[in-house]
Amino acid sequence: MVFRKLPGVSASGMGLRLSQKFVFLLFLSGLVTLCFGALFFLPDSVRLKRIFLSKTESQPVTVGSENDVREHLKKGAKDPEHLRGITSAKGETSTKLKALSRKPSVTNEGANTDTSFDYNKFKKCLLKPPLGIEHGKPSDPQTLQRREKVKEMMKFAWDNYKSFAWGKNELRPLTRNGHIGNMFGGLRGASIVDSLDTLYIMGLMDEYNDAKEWVETSLDLNSNGEASLFEVNIRYVGGLLSAYYLTGEEVRFINLLNKIEKPHGLYPNFLSPVSGNWVQHHVSIGGLGDSFYEYLIKSYLMSDKTDEEAKTMYYSALEAIEANLVQKSPGGLTYMAEWRGGILDHKMGHLACFSGGMVVIGADDGAPEKRQHYLDLAAEITHTCHESYSRSATKLGPEAFRFDGGVEATATRLSDRYYILRPEVIESYMYMWRLTHDPKYREWGWEAVEALEQHCRVEAGFSGIRDVYAQTVSHDNMQQSFFLSETLKYLYLLFSDDDLLPLEDWVFNTEAHPLPVVRKSCLQGEGGTHDKTTSE
């Protein structure tokens, strides 16, 4: 099972309760044992870096000794274009892309060797150029000005990270130093790896090249400590997870899940890797469970709409979610409650606000008579999440908000009032804009930009805040890597034309890394679906 990012722990130490941590760690330890056992069948980190960072070549490249590979890496890749097409595969990706990058060929001796990824052929299979005709530049002057502001925010965040925390995982902007933490098991440079595609998409090429050079020379994928398997995968080793998906591991796992008995058609958050049974009946569209539902529809879209099992599972799960979790408040707000063994908890987490975008990207592929219903549901959920922002003093949303005790879309507990630069609400704004072009989503996005500038920007970067309802904010001293990877990227896309990473060709993983829709028939044939002269 895959999980979206856990509710982050702020500097004040807010997070999961001890009992929840214990249950989750028990589950995770079993999952890590299961998953890392399979890593013996995957390339080691040196070969992995070669696959995703080596220069694209038309002729086969033979994998020799480890020293040969290191020598190949020293030469580097002069053309950054290869990285756009390949490093974007970081995260939960389709199994096909990795296979394409490692197609076997035959030498004169008749032995199988590896060839580099044929990026030119891959580009021809896209319906549109990845970065559009003019890099998604909007014609409206106000929208362009807003997009440039987001780009400036990214450069400001990046420059301060480079100045004070280079090579560390995150920047601590108040104390102007770096943070490593224990989430990644000793891995470094999360903000660098997370920022690669954002820098490239925004055209910040000097910054991009600095990041690429660090990845080529300093990234070490050998974890030497306990790590969050999910976080490491979505941020660092998407290639490894791609190989899992390619070799059928995730598909087989989904088949297991399709056959297992589900309470009320819902998928609880915890599954025992030993028994294959649910550990407890806690269902959430927020932290711990949301990415599973997200990836059902995204797996279908990434397969060029050929993965019928993922499609069936998604719409069945969505029906169960609507029947059991979707609620309407007395004030008319639609929200997704949490389900704990049959008892509804009328709370919605900030993480669950991604679901507006999830529902809208699948609106066209379900039953035709339900298309408008899904569009309306997505709009209602996104509206509710916007209300959680607009009802706070800072105009930023809390980590979780409730719909009981006479309050609506408001955090009632001190432990839920923090905001750690999360992207999920803005993510739904971006998808809703792309699929409806209702101008209110751009206005809501700009409200978020102004709030971020006013309350989260400090002298040396951006920081989360401890209480979104306080008139005078207290900062948590952490510039999360997902702020650069997701929040700013989704804002930039929101203020760009639709041909910048068009949704016909690209699917975004949990960390907002764009993954290509894999058109197998095109890639296996001569290919060519858009005019080469329009490529950027």
C-alpha positions as CSV (number, residue, x, y, z in Angstrom):
1,M,0.0,0.0,0.0
2,V,1.2,3.5,-0.7
3,F,0.8,6.5,1.6
4,R,0.7,10.2,1.1
5,K,3.1,12.2,3.2
6,L,2.3,11.9,6.9
7,P,1.1,15.0,8.7
8,G,4.4,16.7,9.2
9,V,5.9,17.2,12.7
10,S,6.5,20.9,13.3
11,A,9.1,22.4,15.5
12,S,6.7,22.3,18.4
13,G,6.7,18.5,18.2
14,M,3.1,18.0,17.0
15,G,2.4,14.7,15.2
16,L,1.1,11.2,15.7
17,R,0.2,10.0,19.2
18,L,2.6,7.4,20.7
19,S,0.1,4.5,20.2
20,Q,-0.4,5.5,16.6
21,K,3.4,5.7,16.0
22,F,3.9,2.3,17.6
23,V,1.3,0.7,15.3
24,F,2.6,2.5,12.2
25,L,6.2,1.6,13.0
26,L,5.3,-2.1,13.4
27,F,3.6,-2.0,10.0
28,L,6.4,-0.1,8.4
29,S,9.1,-2.3,9.7
30,G,7.5,-5.3,8.1
31,L,6.9,-3.4,4.9
32,V,10.5,-2.2,4.8
33,T,11.8,-5.8,5.3
34,L,9.5,-7.0,2.5
35,C,10.4,-4.2,0.1
36,F,14.1,-4.0,0.6
37,G,14.5,-7.7,0.1
38,A,13.5,-7.1,-3.5
39,L,16.1,-4.4,-3.9
40,F,18.7,-7.1,-4.4
41,F,17.1,-7.6,-7.8
42,L,17.5,-3.9,-8.6
43,P,20.5,-1.8,-9.7
44,D,22.8,-0.5,-7.0
45,S,23.0,3.2,-6.5
46,V,25.9,3.7,-8.9
47,R,24.1,2.0,-11.7
48,L,20.9,3.8,-10.8
49,K,22.6,7.2,-11.1
50,R,24.0,6.1,-14.5
51,I,20.5,5.2,-15.7
52,F,19.0,8.5,-14.7
53,L,21.9,10.9,-15.1
54,S,24.0,9.6,-18.0
55,K,24.1,11.4,-21.3
56,T,21.5,10.2,-23.7
57,E,23.2,8.3,-26.5
58,S,21.8,6.7,-29.6
59,Q,24.2,3.8,-29.5
60,P,24.3,1.1,-26.8
61,V,26.3,1.7,-23.7
62,T,27.8,-1.4,-22.2
63,V,27.7,-1.6,-18.4
64,G,31.2,-2.6,-17.4
65,S,32.9,-2.5,-14.0
66,E,31.9,-0.1,-11.3
67,N,35.0,2.0,-12.1
68,D,33.8,2.2,-15.7
69,V,30.5,3.6,-14.5
70,R,32.1,6.1,-12.3
71,E,34.3,7.3,-15.2
72,H,31.1,7.6,-17.3
73,L,29.5,9.7,-14.5
74,K,32.6,12.0,-14.4
75,K,32.0,13.0,-18.0
76,G,28.5,14.2,-17.0
77,A,25.6,15.1,-19.3
78,K,25.9,18.3,-21.2
79,D,22.3,18.5,-22.3
80,P,19.9,19.0,-19.4
81,E,17.0,17.8,-21.5
82,H,17.7,14.2,-20.6
83,L,17.1,14.9,-17.0
84,R,13.7,16.5,-17.6
85,G,12.5,13.3,-19.2
86,I,14.1,10.9,-16.8
87,T,14.5,12.5,-13.3
88,S,10.8,13.4,-13.5
89,A,10.3,9.6,-13.0
90,K,11.2,10.1,-9.3
91,G,8.3,8.7,-7.3
92,E,5.6,6.2,-8.0
93,T,5.9,5.8,-11.7
94,S,4.6,3.4,-14.4
95,T,6.7,0.3,-14.9
96,K,7.2,1.1,-18.6
97,L,9.7,4.1,-18.4
98,K,12.4,2.1,-16.6
99,A,12.1,-0.7,-19.1
100,L,12.6,1.8,-21.9
101,S,15.7,3.1,-20.3
102,R,17.2,-0.4,-20.1
103,K,16.2,-2.1,-23.3
104,P,18.6,-5.1,-23.9
105,S,20.7,-5.2,-27.1
106,V,23.1,-7.7,-28.4
107,T,26.9,-7.1,-28.9
108,N,29.1,-8.9,-31.4
109,E,29.7,-11.5,-28.7
110,G,26.0,-12.1,-28.4
111,A,25.8,-11.0,-24.8
112,N,23.0,-8.8,-23.6
113,T,24.0,-5.2,-22.7
114,D,22.2,-2.1,-21.6
115,T,21.3,0.8,-23.8
116,S,20.6,4.4,-22.8
117,F,17.1,5.7,-22.7
118,D,16.0,6.9,-26.2
119,Y,14.7,10.3,-25.1
120,N,14.1,11.6,-28.7
121,K,11.8,8.7,-29.4
122,F,10.0,9.2,-26.1
123,K,9.5,12.9,-26.9
124,K,7.9,12.0,-30.2
125,C,5.3,10.0,-28.4
126,L,4.1,12.9,-26.4
127,L,1.0,14.7,-27.8
128,K,2.5,18.1,-27.0
129,P,5.9,19.5,-26.3
130,P,6.5,19.2,-22.5
131,L,7.2,22.9,-21.9
132,G,4.7,24.2,-24.5
133,I,5.3,26.6,-27.3
134,E,6.5,29.5,-25.0
135,H,7.1,27.6,-21.8
136,G,3.5,28.2,-20.8
137,K,3.8,32.0,-20.8
138,P,0.3,33.4,-20.2
139,S,-0.8,36.2,-22.5
140,D,-2.6,38.1,-19.7
141,P,-0.2,40.6,-18.1
142,Q,-1.6,40.2,-14.6
143,T,-1.3,36.4,-14.7
144,L,2.2,36.7,-16.1
145,Q,3.2,39.1,-13.3
146,R,1.8,36.7,-10.8
147,R,3.7,33.8,-12.3
148,E,6.9,35.8,-12.2
149,K,6.3,36.5,-8.5
150,V,6.1,32.7,-7.9
151,K,9.3,32.3,-9.8
152,E,11.0,34.9,-7.6
153,M,9.8,33.1,-4.5
154,M,11.4,29.9,-5.8
155,K,14.7,31.6,-6.5
156,F,14.6,33.2,-3.1
157,A,13.9,29.9,-1.3
158,W,16.6,28.1,-3.4
159,D,19.3,30.8,-3.0
160,N,18.9,30.8,0.8
161,Y,18.9,27.0,0.9
162,K,22.1,27.0,-1.2
163,S,23.7,29.7,1.0
164,F,22.9,28.2,4.4
165,A,22.0,24.5,4.0
166,W,23.6,23.1,0.8
167,G,23.6,19.4,0.8
168,K,21.4,19.1,3.9
169,N,17.8,18.0,3.6
170,E,16.0,21.3,4.5
171,L,16.8,24.9,5.3
172,R,16.2,26.3,8.8
173,P,15.7,29.9,7.7
174,L,15.6,31.6,11.2
175,T,18.9,30.1,12.4
176,R,20.3,30.0,8.9
177,N,21.6,26.4,9.0
178,G,20.6,23.1,7.6
179,H,18.5,20.2,8.8
180,I,19.1,16.5,8.2
181,G,16.6,14.7,10.4
182,N,16.0,11.0,10.6
183,M,13.2,10.6,8.0
184,F,15.5,9.7,5.2
185,G,17.8,7.3,7.1
186,G,21.0,9.4,6.6
187,L,20.3,10.4,3.0
188,R,21.1,14.0,2.2
189,G,20.0,16.7,-0.3
190,A,16.2,16.2,-0.2
191,S,15.6,19.8,-1.2
192,I,18.1,19.5,-4.1
193,V,16.5,16.4,-5.5
194,D,13.0,17.7,-4.9
195,S,13.8,21.0,-6.7
196,L,15.3,19.6,-9.9
197,D,12.2,19.7,-12.1
198,T,10.8,22.8,-10.5
199,L,13.9,24.7,-11.3
200,Y,13.9,23.4,-14.9
201,I,10.2,24.1,-15.5
202,M,10.7,27.7,-14.3
203,G,13.7,28.2,-16.5
204,L,16.1,28.8,-13.6
205,M,18.9,27.0,-15.5
206,D,21.9,28.2,-13.4
207,E,20.2,26.9,-10.3
208,Y,19.2,23.7,-12.1
209,N,22.7,23.0,-13.2
210,D,24.0,23.5,-9.7
211,A,21.5,21.0,-8.5
212,K,22.2,18.5,-11.3
213,E,26.0,18.7,-10.5
214,W,25.4,18.0,-6.9
215,V,23.2,14.9,-7.8
216,E,25.9,13.7,-10.2
217,T,28.8,14.1,-7.8
218,S,27.4,13.9,-4.2
219,L,24.1,12.1,-4.1
220,D,24.6,8.8,-2.3
221,L,21.5,6.5,-2.3
222,N,22.9,4.1,0.3
223,S,20.8,4.6,3.4
224,N,22.6,3.8,6.7
225,G,19.7,4.2,9.1
226,E,16.0,3.8,9.7
227,A,14.0,5.7,7.1
228,S,10.5,6.4,6.0
229,L,10.2,4.1,3.0
230,F,7.5,6.1,1.4
231,E,9.3,9.5,1.8
232,V,12.6,8.1,0.5
233,N,10.9,6.6,-2.5
234,I,8.9,9.7,-3.6
235,R,11.8,12.0,-3.1
236,Y,14.9,10.0,-3.9
237,V,14.5,6.6,-5.4
238,G,11.6,6.9,-7.8
239,G,13.8,4.9,-10.2
240,L,13.8,2.0,-7.7
241,L,10.0,2.2,-7.3
242,S,9.6,2.4,-11.0
243,A,11.5,-0.8,-11.2
244,Y,9.2,-2.3,-8.6
245,Y,6.2,-1.2,-10.7
246,L,7.9,-2.4,-13.9
247,T,8.6,-5.9,-12.5
248,G,5.0,-6.2,-11.3
249,E,5.4,-5.9,-7.6
250,E,2.9,-3.1,-7.2
251,V,0.5,-4.7,-9.7
252,R,0.6,-7.9,-7.7
253,F,0.1,-6.0,-4.5
254,I,-2.9,-4.2,-5.9
255,N,-4.4,-7.6,-7.0
256,L,-4.0,-8.8,-3.4
257,L,-5.9,-5.7,-2.3
258,N,-8.6,-6.2,-4.9
259,K,-9.4,-9.7,-3.6
260,I,-9.2,-9.0,0.1
261,E,-12.5,-8.3,2.0
262,K,-12.9,-4.6,2.5
263,P,-15.2,-3.1,5.3
264,H,-18.0,-1.2,3.5
265,G,-15.8,-1.2,0.3
266,L,-13.2,1.0,2.0
267,Y,-9.5,0.5,2.3
268,P,-8.2,0.9,5.9
269,N,-4.8,2.6,6.3
270,F,-2.9,-0.3,7.9
271,L,-2.3,-3.7,6.3
272,S,-0.2,-6.5,7.7
273,P,2.5,-7.6,5.2
274,V,2.7,-10.9,7.1
275,S,-1.0,-12.0,7.2
276,G,-2.3,-9.8,4.4
277,N,-5.1,-8.7,6.6
278,W,-6.1,-5.2,7.8
279,V,-4.4,-4.3,11.1
280,Q,-7.2,-2.0,12.1
281,H,-10.3,-0.3,10.6
282,H,-9.2,3.3,10.3
283,V,-10.0,4.8,7.0
284,S,-8.8,8.3,5.9
285,I,-8.5,10.2,2.7
286,G,-5.9,12.3,4.6
287,G,-2.5,11.2,6.0
288,L,-1.7,7.5,5.9
289,G,-4.3,6.5,3.2
290,D,-4.8,9.2,0.6
291,S,-2.1,8.3,-1.9
292,F,-3.5,4.8,-2.3
293,Y,-6.7,6.2,-3.8
294,E,-4.8,8.8,-5.8
295,Y,-2.6,6.2,-7.4
296,L,-5.5,4.1,-8.6
297,I,-6.7,6.8,-10.9
298,K,-3.2,8.0,-11.7
299,S,-2.1,4.5,-12.6
300,Y,-5.0,4.3,-15.0
301,L,-4.1,7.6,-16.6
302,M,-0.4,6.8,-16.8
303,S,-1.2,3.6,-18.6
304,D,-2.8,5.6,-21.4
305,K,-6.1,4.5,-19.9
306,T,-5.4,0.8,-20.5
307,D,-5.2,-0.4,-16.8
308,E,-8.8,-1.3,-16.4
309,E,-8.3,-2.9,-13.0
310,A,-6.9,0.3,-11.5
311,K,-9.9,2.1,-13.1
312,T,-12.4,-0.3,-11.7
313,M,-10.9,-0.2,-8.2
314,Y,-10.7,3.6,-8.2
315,Y,-14.4,4.2,-9.1
316,S,-15.5,1.5,-6.7
317,A,-13.5,3.0,-4.0
318,L,-14.9,6.5,-4.9
319,E,-18.4,5.2,-4.6
320,A,-17.6,3.8,-1.1
321,I,-16.0,7.1,-0.1
322,E,-19.1,9.0,-1.2
323,A,-21.4,6.6,0.6
324,N,-19.4,6.5,3.9
325,L,-17.1,9.5,4.2
326,V,-18.5,12.5,2.2
327,Q,-20.6,14.7,4.4
328,K,-22.4,18.0,4.2
329,S,-22.1,20.5,7.1
330,P,-25.1,22.5,8.4
331,G,-23.5,25.5,6.6
332,G,-23.5,23.6,3.3
333,L,-19.8,22.7,3.1
334,T,-18.9,19.3,1.6
335,Y,-16.1,17.5,3.4
336,M,-14.6,14.1,3.8
337,A,-14.8,12.8,7.3
338,E,-12.6,10.0,8.7
339,W,-14.0,6.6,9.5
340,R,-12.8,4.7,12.6
341,G,-14.3,1.3,12.8
342,G,-17.7,2.4,11.8
343,I,-17.7,5.7,13.7
344,L,-17.3,8.9,11.8
345,D,-14.8,11.5,13.0
346,H,-16.0,14.8,11.5
347,K,-12.5,16.0,10.8
348,M,-10.7,16.8,7.5
349,G,-7.0,17.1,7.2
350,H,-5.1,19.5,5.0
351,L,-3.6,16.5,3.3
352,A,-7.1,15.4,2.3
353,C,-7.6,18.6,0.3
354,F,-5.7,17.0,-2.6
355,S,-8.9,15.1,-3.2
356,G,-10.6,17.9,-5.1
357,G,-7.9,17.5,-7.7
358,M,-8.1,13.7,-7.6
359,V,-11.8,13.7,-8.2
360,V,-11.7,16.2,-11.1
361,I,-8.9,14.5,-13.1
362,G,-11.1,11.3,-13.1
363,A,-14.4,13.0,-13.9
364,D,-14.2,12.3,-17.7
365,D,-13.4,8.6,-17.3
366,G,-16.2,7.3,-15.1
367,A,-19.8,6.7,-16.1
368,P,-20.8,9.5,-18.5
369,E,-23.9,10.3,-16.5
370,K,-21.7,10.9,-13.5
371,R,-19.3,13.4,-15.1
372,Q,-21.1,16.5,-13.9
373,H,-21.6,14.9,-10.5
374,Y,-17.8,14.4,-10.1
375,L,-17.1,17.9,-11.3
376,D,-19.5,19.3,-8.7
377,L,-18.0,17.1,-6.0
378,A,-14.5,18.2,-6.8
379,A,-15.5,21.9,-6.8
380,E,-17.4,21.5,-3.5
381,I,-14.4,19.9,-1.8
382,T,-12.0,22.5,-3.1
383,H,-14.3,25.2,-1.9
384,T,-14.4,23.7,1.6
385,C,-10.6,23.7,1.7
386,H,-10.5,27.3,0.5
387,E,-12.8,28.1,3.4
388,S,-10.4,26.6,5.8
389,Y,-7.9,29.2,4.6
390,S,-10.2,32.1,4.4
391,R,-11.5,31.6,8.0
392,S,-8.1,31.9,9.6
393,A,-6.4,35.2,10.5
394,T,-3.4,34.5,8.3
395,K,-5.5,33.2,5.3
396,L,-3.5,30.0,5.5
397,G,-5.1,26.7,6.4
398,P,-4.6,24.6,9.5
399,E,-3.2,21.0,9.5
400,A,-6.7,19.7,10.3
401,F,-10.2,21.3,10.6
402,R,-13.4,20.1,12.1
403,F,-17.2,20.2,11.5
404,D,-18.6,19.6,15.0
405,G,-19.2,21.5,18.2
406,G,-20.7,24.4,16.3
407,V,-17.6,25.1,14.1
408,E,-17.0,24.5,10.4
409,A,-13.8,24.3,8.5
410,T,-11.9,25.5,11.6
411,A,-9.2,23.8,13.8
412,T,-10.5,23.5,17.3
413,R,-7.4,21.9,18.8
414,L,-4.1,23.7,19.4
415,S,-2.3,20.7,17.9
416,D,-4.0,21.2,14.6
417,R,-3.5,24.9,14.0
418,Y,-0.1,24.8,12.4
419,Y,0.8,25.3,8.7
420,I,4.0,23.8,7.3
421,L,4.0,25.2,3.8
422,R,1.7,22.4,2.6
423,P,0.7,22.2,-1.1
424,E,-2.6,20.1,-1.2
425,V,-5.1,23.0,-1.3
426,I,-3.1,24.7,-4.1
427,E,-2.8,21.4,-5.9
428,S,-6.6,21.2,-6.1
429,Y,-6.7,24.8,-7.3
430,M,-4.3,24.0,-10.1
431,Y,-6.3,20.9,-11.3
432,M,-9.6,22.7,-11.0
433,W,-8.2,25.6,-13.1
434,R,-6.9,23.3,-15.7
435,L,-10.1,21.4,-16.1
436,T,-12.7,24.2,-15.6
437,H,-10.9,27.5,-16.3
438,D,-13.0,29.1,-13.6
439,P,-11.0,32.3,-12.8
440,K,-11.7,32.0,-9.0
441,Y,-9.1,29.3,-8.7
442,R,-6.4,31.7,-9.9
443,E,-7.7,34.3,-7.5
444,W,-7.6,31.8,-4.6
445,G,-4.1,30.8,-5.6
446,W,-3.0,34.5,-5.5
447,E,-4.5,34.8,-2.1
448,A,-2.3,32.0,-1.0
449,V,0.8,33.7,-2.5
450,E,0.0,36.9,-0.6
451,A,-0.4,35.0,2.6
452,L,2.8,33.1,2.1
453,E,4.7,36.3,1.5
454,Q,3.2,38.1,4.5
455,H,3.4,35.4,7.1
456,C,5.9,32.7,6.0
457,R,8.6,34.7,4.2
458,V,11.5,35.6,6.5
459,E,14.9,37.1,5.9
460,A,16.5,33.8,4.8
461,G,13.8,31.7,3.2
462,F,10.3,30.6,4.0
463,S,9.1,29.1,7.3
464,G,6.0,27.3,8.5
465,I,3.9,28.9,11.2
466,R,2.6,27.4,14.5
467,D,-0.9,28.9,14.6
468,V,-2.7,30.1,11.5
469,Y,-5.3,31.9,13.8
470,A,-2.7,34.1,15.6
471,Q,-2.5,37.7,14.6
472,T,1.2,37.6,15.3
473,V,2.8,34.5,13.8
474,S,5.4,32.3,15.4
475,H,7.6,30.5,12.9
476,D,8.7,26.9,13.1
477,N,12.1,27.5,11.5
478,M,11.7,24.9,8.7
479,Q,11.6,25.3,4.9
480,Q,10.2,22.0,3.9
481,S,11.5,20.4,0.7
482,F,8.0,19.9,-0.6
483,F,7.5,23.6,-0.5
484,L,10.0,23.9,-3.4
485,S,8.8,20.7,-5.1
486,E,5.0,21.0,-4.8
487,T,3.7,24.3,-3.4
488,L,5.6,26.6,-5.6
489,K,5.4,24.3,-8.7
490,Y,1.6,24.1,-8.4
491,L,1.4,27.8,-8.1
492,Y,3.6,28.3,-11.1
493,L,1.5,25.9,-13.2
494,L,-1.7,27.6,-11.9
495,F,-0.5,30.9,-13.5
496,S,0.8,29.3,-16.7
497,D,-0.9,28.3,-19.8
498,D,-2.2,24.7,-20.0
499,D,0.5,23.6,-22.5
500,L,3.2,23.7,-19.8
501,L,3.3,20.0,-18.8
502,P,-0.1,19.3,-20.4
503,L,-2.3,16.8,-18.5
504,E,-2.7,14.8,-21.6
505,D,0.9,13.8,-21.4
506,W,1.9,14.1,-17.7
507,V,0.7,12.8,-14.3
508,F,2.1,14.2,-11.1
509,N,3.1,11.9,-8.3
510,T,2.6,12.7,-4.6
511,E,5.7,14.9,-4.5
512,A,4.4,16.7,-7.7
513,H,7.1,15.2,-9.9
514,P,5.7,14.8,-13.5
515,L,5.6,11.3,-14.8
516,P,4.8,10.6,-18.5
517,V,1.7,8.9,-19.8
518,V,3.2,5.8,-21.4
519,R,1.9,5.1,-24.9
520,K,3.3,1.6,-25.4
521,S,2.2,1.3,-28.9
522,C,4.0,4.5,-29.9
523,L,7.2,3.7,-28.0
524,Q,7.4,0.2,-29.5
525,G,6.8,1.4,-33.0
526,E,8.2,4.3,-34.9
527,G,6.2,6.8,-32.9
528,G,5.6,10.5,-33.5
529,T,2.5,12.2,-32.2
530,H,3.5,15.9,-32.3
531,D,5.4,18.0,-34.8
532,K,9.1,18.1,-34.0
533,T,9.2,21.7,-35.1
534,T,7.1,22.7,-32.1
535,S,9.4,21.2,-29.5
536,E,11.0,23.6,-27.1
